């Protein structure tokens, strides 16, 4: 990295240090640090900046582990690129990668059009956080002057290291020593400010320690640095792609590639390097060799057909669909409340119901469109959304839309492959003319004349089968759905159960399975909160402080509140949660309850459930079972930690 005039202390100034943090939870400390930026004039609009900080957290927690958190955002309200440093002795729960409390916090506020110098300094700060001596010194600092002194010493060390960095740790193919193994890597995160460079530094340091030559391509806010060449790729003994966003992948076709989230590039460097060198990594394959289409960062898809990619593509579709489900479902629920008081003919009911229904009308097209985009990139969107709309029209329902999304994605790959030989003079018309017309035509014909009618029949048969199930079978199905909600608490099992229930709900309007997943999803956080009250000697002080938060999250159907506990003690927490959630889901079917809305938790149950008392009782029984199993099974914590 070239030497730069700007120093870390230019953006992390003493006026931006908070050594007496008042906050006691994640949201509060983010508010406190953002307000410090506003108070010092570094940010002009609190709400705009704070919103972008939250969006980054929703993508992936910036709790890095080892007691460090690094929330960051690039926003037009930032008037001067700055960093707030805050300390919370004892730490607080920040949903960190290792499940441990965070004690040191660095909030980065980058200008919307940050100059390269700012971005380089932010990259340097990110690398510093991989230095254990630096972190230990900051934890021991008692005042702002001491923090500034530590930063100045660290800056001097960085300047010295940077002068020899290129030759000592970043090796191009032409400079490779044949006697040592050579690997290449790519690191990238959604905002490209912190994790990208931390993963780069961690990989380089571990490679040097292991006697491995390495070259790391970073795709951050500075743009592409140390770009990999074809010679690098051909000569490499192993390839690591540690990213949390789309990056060009077609260049690795036929090579063994270790694909992991960028967080693993920070915390599991030795594992990644060893796997890359072992020869056991899976071979990356794609039918899309054209880098302009296959691997661009504007939404390129996987382009591959294997079970791993199928799951990823499906989850992309479901994740994109969920905001429509939640927003539309809650507004529809509000309309039902209005109907009780104002009647079904009132303008207020019709208006709210129409707004919610408008969002619901997009569910299957959004699902299909985003599955297609995950596979075929941006060119697949037209065919994907249209396949979903055709599934709606044919009555093929959720299943028809799902299959239509995959069809559109792979048709797009086929079309791109067919048009690779077009003259360069016509290259500019591919994305605006040839791709959309041909993909829509092929996908539309297959959906309209073949798959639409087939899946309409399957959909009708499945719904008739579900309606014919007896009580015992319904209880088993309800228990299965409820238990799945608690297995991974927001992960693939949870989403699969929720998607199944949404599919039935959107096709029929029947909310009996929504009752099962809602009850099952509420149990884990409620059970943990209850256990922390009943078994105080089994939980640390920090865990008990999270009890109230988990009560609230459980009541509002936010299963993810239990994730930090599950990460710290997976066997006990997940097992107990699944038991209670399965009981709750089964009871909702035994008592023939119904929730005609896909979200809202206790509020929806009370306001709209056909048997609200029994719904609540199912949740209470499931939560008590989970809490008791967890409480009796869990080992007491040390007295000084209580």
N, C-alpha and C positions, 0 to 999 in steps of 0.2 A: 504494500500500500504506500502510495507516495506521501511524503511529509506534508502536513498541512499546518497553517498558522493558528487556526482555531483550536482551543483546548477544551477538555471536558469541563473545566471550571467556568468556561464561558457560558455554558448552557445549564450547568448545575451549580447555581450561585447560592450563597448563604441565605439569601432572602427566600429561597425556594426549599429550605430544609424544615422539616417538622419532626422534632425529637421528642415531642410530648403528645403523641397521637391520642385523640379522645375516642375515636371510633372503636366499636367492639364487634363489627361484622364486616363482611366484604363490601356490601353496598355503601355502608357508611364511610369506610376509608376511601373508596373511590370518590365519593362526594367531597370529602374533606380535602383530598389532594387536588381535585379539579377546582375547588373553590380557591385554593391557594394560588393556582395559576391565574384565576380571574382577579384576585386581590392584588397580585403583583403586576397586572397588565399584560401578562403573556398570552391570555386568552380573552377574547371580547364577548363571547356568548357561551355561558355555562351550559345551557340546555343542549345546544348543538354539539359541543365538544363531548359532553358527558354521554350523549346518545351514541356517538361513534366509539367511545371507550367501551360502552356496554355491548355494542355490536361485535367488537373484537373479542370480548369475553364469551359471548354466546357462540362464537365460532370455535374457540378452544381456550380454556382457562390459561391466563398468563402467569399462574402460580407455577414457577419452574421447579419447585422442590428445593431441598436444602435450605429452607427458611427464606426463600427469595421470591418476590413477585414483581413482574415488570409490565404492568398495564400500559398500553400505548395506542395512539391514534394519530392519523394525519388528517387535519381538518382546516377548513378555510377560516375558522374563527381564531386560529392560532396566529398571533401577531409577531411572535418571536419564538423560534424553536427553543424549547426549554425542557428541563427535567426536574421534577419534584422528588426529593429524597425524604422518606419518612421511616421512622423506627417505632416498632410496637414490641417492647420487651415482653417475652412470654408468648408473643405471636397471636394470630387469630386465624380462623378457618378461611382459606382462600381457594378451596377446591384445587389444591396443588397437585402436581403430577404424582408425588409420592404420598399424598394423603396427610402430610404433616402441616402444622400451622406455619404461616409466613410471618417473618419478623422484620425483614428489610423490604422496603417498597420503593420502586423507581417508576414514576409515571412520566412517560415521554409524550410531549406534545410537539408534533412536527408540523411546520407550516405546509399548507396545501401545495405550494410550489417550492418546497425546500431546495435550497442550493446544494450542490454536491458536497460542499464543506460540512454542512450540517449533518448530512446523511453519513458521511465518513466518521464524524465524531460519535454519532449514535451507534454506529457499528463498533467503534472502539470501546464504548461503554458496555455494549453487549458482551464483548470478549472479556472485559475485566471481570464480569460476574462469574466466569469460569475459574477464577483464581481464588483458591480457598484462603490464602493469606490475606488477600484484599477484603474478603467477606468477614473474616475473623476480626480484622482491624476495625471495620465499620461497626460491627456488633459491640465492640468495646469502647467506641468513641462516645464521649460524654457531652460534647458541645459542638457547635457548628464550625468553630475554628479547627478543632481536631479533625472533623470530616474533610474540611478543605485541605489540610495538610496531607491526609491520606490520599486524596485525589491527586494532588500535585506529585507525590512520590510515584503513584501508579502511572501517571501520565509520562513521567520521565522514563520509567521502565518500558512503557509501550513504545515510546519514540525510539529507544535503543533496539528493541526487538523488531520493529517495523523495517529498520534499515537492512536487515538480513533475512526478512521473512520470505521473500520471493525465492531466493536461492536455496534456503534451508528446508522449507516445508512444502512449497508448491512446485511440483516437478512436472514438466511437460514431457511428452513422449520422447522428444529428441534428446533430453538430458537424462533419461532413465539409465540407472546402473543395473545391468542385466543380472547381477549377483543378488539383488534384493527384489522382493515382490513389489508390484506396482498396482495401485488401485486408483480409481477415479470416483468422484461423488458429485451429486447435485443437492443443494440445500435451498429451500424456499418455504416461506410461510405467507399467510394471506396478506399481511400488510407489508412484509419485507423490511421491517425495521429492526426487530430484535432477534427472534428465534433463528432467522436465516444465518446470521453471523455468529451466533452462539454455537449453532450446530457445526458451522465451518471450523471454528476455532477448536471445538472439542474433538472433532475428527482428526484435525491436523496434529494436535498434541498427543492423542492416543496413538496415532500412526507412528509418530516419531519415537514414542516410548516403546512400541513393538518392533521397531526396525523396518517399517513399511514406508515405501515412497507413495506420496499421494498428491493428487491435484483435485481441488474442490471448486466447482462452478457454483457461484452464488447468484440467485435471481431475486434480488431485493429491491429496495427503493432506489438504490444507486444504478439499477439496471443490471445487465448481465456482466459479471466479472469473472475472469479466468475461464472464459468459455472453452468447452471441450471441443477438440478437433476430431476429425475422423481417425487420424493417426493415434490420438490418445485412446479412443474407444477400441481400436483394433489391437493396441498393444497392452491394454489393461488386463491384469490377472483377475480383477473383480470390479464390480460396479455397484455403487450404493446410491439410491435415490431416496433421500430423506426430505420429503416435502409434504405440505398440507394444502397445496393448490395444484392446478394443472400446469405441467411443464412439458416441453417437447420430449416425446418418448419414442417417436418413430425411428430415431437414429440408433436406438438400442435393439432394434428388431433382431431376433435370433441370438442375443447375448443373454448370459445369466445375470439377472439383476435382483438385488435385494431392495425391495420397495417397502418403506416404512414411513410413519408420520415424522415430521421434523422434530418432534419432542424426543423420539428415540435417537435421533442424531446427537442430541445433547446428553441424554442419560444412559444410553445403551451403546456407546461407541465401540467398545471392545467386542461386544456380541455381533454388531454389524460388520466390523472389519473381519472378524474370524469367519463369519458366514460367507462373506464375499470371497474370501481366499480359499474356502473349503471346497468350492465347486458344487455345493449342494443347493445353491440358490435356484429358484425356478427360471426357466427360459422365458424371456419376454417375447411375445409374438403378436404381430398385428398385420392386418391386410393393407394397412395404409402407409405407404412409403413416402408420400409427398409431404415434406415437412410443413409446407404452407398450409395444407389442409389438415393433416393428421395430428400435428403437434403444436400448433400455435396456442398461445396463452389466452385466446379469446373464447375459451369454452370447448376446447378439443375433447373428444371422447376417448374411451379406452381403445376402441377399434379391435378388441380381442374377444374371442369366444371361449370362455372357460368358466367353471363354476364360481371362481373368485370374482371375476368381472361381472357375472350375472348378478351376484348379490350386491356388488357396489352400484351397478346401474339401477337395480330395483330400489335400493335405499335412497339414491339420489332423487328418484321420482317420488317416493313416499315423503321424504323430508321437504321437498318443494310443495307437496300437496297439503301438509299439515297446517300451515298458517291459514289456508282457505277453510279447512275443516274447523279450526278453532274459532276464527273470527266469524265465519258464517254461522257456525253452530250456536255460538253465544248470542248473536243477534236474533237468530230464530227463536232461541229460548226466551229472550226478552219479549219477542212478539207474542209467544204463548201466554206469558204473564199478562201482557196488555189485553189479550183476548178474554181472559177471565173477568176482567173488570169493565172493558169497553165493548166487548162483543166482536164477533168475526167479521162484521161489516164495517167496523170503524176504520177511518182513514189511517189512524195511528198504527193499528194492527197490520193493515194491508201494506203500509209503507215499510215497517220494520221487517215484516215477513218477506217482502219483496227484495229488500236489501240483502238479507241473509241468504235467501234462495238464489240470488244472483251469484254470490260467492260459491254456493254449492254447485251451481251449474258448471263451474270451471273445474271441479275436482278431477274428473276423469281425463279431460284434455290436458290439465296441468301435469297429472301423473304420467300420461303417455308422452307428452312433449319433453319432459325432463328425463325420462328413461331414454328416449331417443337421443337427446342431446348428450347424455353421458356416454353413449356408444359412438355416435357419429359426429359429435361436435355441433357447432352452430348451424351448419347446413341441414341438420336433421330436424330442426324445430318445426318447420312448416308441416312436414309430413307427420311428425309426432303429434302435434296438437290436433291436426285434422283427423288422425286415426282415433284419437280419444273422442272427438266430436261424433265421428261415424259410429263408434261403439255406443255412444249415448242414443243416437238416432235409431240404431238397430235393436236397442234393448239388450245389448250384450253386457252391459253393466261393467263393474269393476274389473272382472277377469278379462273381458274383451278389450278394455282400455289398456290393461297391463300388457297383454299379448301384442296389441297394436303398437305400443311404444317400442317394444323390442323389434317388431317387424320394421318399423320406420327407421330405427337406428341402423340395422344391418342392410336395409335397402340403400340407405345413404352411403354406406361404405362401398357397396357394389357400384353405385353410380359414380362415386369419386374415382374408383379404380378404372371404370370404363372410360372416363373422360381424361385420364392422365395424358393421353397422347394428343390432346388438342393443341393446335398451334399457339404460340405465345401471344399472337395478336388477339386471340379469343379468350385468353386467360382471365381478363377482367370481367367477362360476362358469366363466368361459371357460377359464382356465388349468388348473383342476382337474377339469373335466367335459367341456366341449365339445371343446376342442382335443385332449386325449389320446384320447377315444373316437372322434371322427371321423377323425383322422389315422391311428390304428391300423386302423380299419375299412377305409378306402380303400386304404392301403398294403398291409395284410395280404391283402386280396382280390386285388389285382394281383400281389403276390409269389407267393401260393399257387397261383393258377390260371393265371397267365400267365408272369411273368418267371422264377419258380423253375424250372419245367420247361424253359423255353427255355435258360436258362444252365446247367442241369444237363447238357443235351445238348451245349452249346458246350464246357463244361468237360471232359466225357468225350472229345469229339473232339480238343481241344487236347492232353490228356494222351496220347492214343493217337498223335497226330502226333509229340510229343516223344520218345516211346518208340521210334518208327520211324526217327528220325534216325540217319544213319550217322556214323562217327567224324569225317569232315571237317566236316560241318555242326555237330556238337557242339563241335568245336574252335573254329569261328567264333563260335558262340553264347557259348561260355565266354569267348572273347577280348573279345567285345562287352560282356558283363556285367562282366568284370574291369576293362576300360577305363572303363566308366561309373562305377565306384566311385571312380575317381581324377579324374574331370573336375572335380567341384566339392566333393569331400571332405566329404560330409555334407549337400550341397544336394540339389536336385530330381533330378538324374541319378543320384546315389548312392542316394537313397531309392527311386527307381523300380526300379533293378536289384535292390536288396535286397528290395523288396516283391514283385517277380516271383518271386524265389527262395523267399521265404517262402510265397507262394501255392502253388507247386509242392510245397514241403515239407509244408505243412499238409494239402494234398489227398491226397498220395501217401505221405508219409514218406520220399521219395527225396531225399537230400542232395547229389546230384552238382552241382547248380547253387549250393548253399550253399558248396561247396568253391571254385567259381569266384569268387563275390563275396567270400568270406573272404580268399582269396589276393590278389585284386585290391585289397581294402581295406587289407591289411597292407603293401603295397609302398610307397606314398608316404612315410610317416614313416620306415620302415626305410631307404629309399633316401637320404633327406635325411641321416639319421644317419650312414650309411656314407660318403656324399660328404663330409660335414664332417670325417671322419677321414682319408680318402684325399687330399682336396684342401684342406689347411688354409689355404692362401693365398687361397682363394676365399670364405672365410667370416669374418665378424667374430667377435670374442671372445665376444660375447653369443650369437651363433648356434651357435658350437661348444659353448658351455655347455649348450645345449638338446639336444645330440646324444644324451646318455644318456637324457633324457626321451623323445625320439622313438624310441629303440630299444625302450623299455618299452611305449610307446603302440602302436608297430607290432606288437610280438609279441602284444599283447592285443587286436588288431583295433580300434584306435581311430584311424581315418583322420584325424580332425580335428587330430591333432598336427602335420600338415603345413600347416595353414591359414596360420599367421603367415608362413611362408616363401613360400607361394603368393601371399599378399597383397603381399609386398614385391617379388617377381619372378615375376609370373604366367606369362609366356610360357615361360620356361625350366623352371620348376618343374612346371607343369601338363603341358606337352608331354612332358617326360621321365617324369613319373609315369604318364601314360596309356600310354605305350609299354611300360614295364615291367609295369604292372598287366594290360594286355591279354595280354602274353606269359604271365604267371603264370596268368591265368584260362584261356587256351587250353590250357596244359600240363595243368591239372587234368583237363580233359576228354579230352585225348589219352591220358593214363595211367589213365583211368576211375576217378578217385578219388571219394571220397564222405565228406561230413561230416554225420552225422545230428544236428546241433544248430546253432542259428542264431547262436551267439556263443561267445566264449571264446578265439579266436585259437590260438596255439601249443599251449596246454594241451588244447583240444578236439581239435585235429588229432592230437596224439600219443596222447591217451587213447582217442579214438573213431574217428579216420579209418581207412578200410579199408586204405589204403596210406600210413601216416604219413610214411615217408621220402620218398616221391615228392611228397607234399603240401608238405613242407618244402623239398624241392629246387625245386619250382615257385616258391615264394616267394623263395628265395635267388637263382635265376636272374633273376626279374623285378626284384628289388631291385638286383642288380648292374648290369643293363642301365640302369635308371633312374639309378643313382648315377654311372655312367660318362658317360652322355649329359649329365647335369646338370653334372658336374665339368668336363668338357672344354669345355662351352658357356659356363659361367658365367665372368664376368670377375673377375680378382683384385681384392681390396679393398685400400684404402690400408694401408700397412704399420703405421701407428700405430693402426689399427682392429682389427688381427688379435689 
